[in-house]
């Protein structure tokens, strides 16, 4: 079956613009995570959804970052007034249950964001 | 604070055995994960440990000691395709997964 998909795969934007990154999880997966990954580093947790409920957003760097998952499936990560320091790979992952049960996370291919 | 430590790089020979260590300090704990990430690709799940001891899965084994905050990933009969980054990650007791920076493994012929 289809894995996790993300769009766009690459996004170049000018400083100050808003961007919206989309994640389409594996069908039926209730848990969805957003991460940011710098080159040569592990994924950095941003936020977590259980169905449509955002249950942890402690990793969002500041209030320019927001995420939603209104129908418990597709999720959007929005960055407002982008800054050069926002340039990174943004990945989402889904799992059939949350990490409390130890279910593996399936990662998407990521969106490479470049802010010029 | 939350901290996960693992070696930055390791080199091993094809056919050999390599052990990648991970130590962690987190506010809570609900399991330790290992993921493999090839260059330019997404991480893929390898193993999960929540109880002390060794979990074996084919050529890969993972060990956990909760009292020591320590885990290792053991790769046997190394193949060239095992050249990748190996990420140690800890569930922090809530919904957050904390990843280490990863260990880049180079397998040479």
Interface residues (C-beta under 8 A of the other chain):
Chain A: X4 X33 X35 X40 X41 X42 X43 X44 X45 X48 X50 X55 X56 X58 X59 X91 X98 X99 X100 X102 X104 X105 X106 X107 X108 X109 X110
Chain B: X4 X30 X31 X33 X41 X42 X43 X44 X45 X48 X50 X87 X89 X91 X94 X95 X96 X97 X98 X99 X100 X101 X102
